[in-house]
Amino acid sequence: MVVFANFLSDLAVDLDEGQILMTWAQQAPRKAWLLRPGDVFVTPVPLSREFLRYVYDLTAVPPESVAVVEVPPAGAVPLAWAVRQAGLVERVRALAGDRGAALLPTALDASAIAFARGIGIAVHPYPTVEAAEVALRMTMLLNTKTGFRATAGQLGMRLPAGRMCRRPEAEGVTRDLLGDHKRVVVKPDRSAGGHGMRFVSREDLRGEASLLLDTVGGPEGLWVVEERLDVAESVSTQM
């Protein structure tokens, strides 16, 4: 595997939200737990030798059997672009070799798929790069709030009452929904980890003050306003 820690990705958040992406990229070292003998690890942040020794001791992976490629910072650009800018493409290609390696990206995005095609390897777990591209269309759709609501509705899933709108309409839609619900959550269409979300209650509507909704997603971006439901259980699935 070429473990590709591309936390800097446009999959869930627009690249112009650069600061939050670079913050998320600090999580890249945890992908070291996936490494097995023969793997290549492409990381956007340095890994301490002490942490790697700790990981290898617990996973029984010989340190000399894994190659770690640390990519210098290149700003808020996809990891594949940063690899190219640093002149590291040929090194990764050579390390992947012709052993039937596959790219294992943290985020399945267009730049990662193009990178895999460029160095001549597949994208795990898809049999071909073309198959990964087909999956990408649905992956990009489901990583938007509007796309998820539309798809879930088609599948008959129960959803909170809500409406999709453009950013200039978000405050008016919020006020309308608060007429029927005590609390709502306002979400930019492309976001993750709670970034840019706002929780608004009827108490926030007192007076004529603006709700000062966040401008994440741009002035004309899509937003979703939904009834806020109490959390009964938090479920996290990683694949």
URRA-V376957 format. One line per field, one symbol per residue. psi: psi as a letter, one per 40 degrees, with the letter a starting at -180 (. if undefined). A space follows every 50 residues. Layout:
psi: ???
//
This chain:
psi: ighgggdgieddiieefdddddddeeeddeedeehiheihhhheiihidd ddddddddefhhdeehhhhhhiheagiidddddddefeddddddddafef iihgidhgidddddddddefiihhfididddddddddddddeeidddddd ddddeeihiihiiiiiddeddddddddedeidiihhhidhiifeheihhh iddeehaeiiefiieheideiiihhihhiihdihhhhh.
//
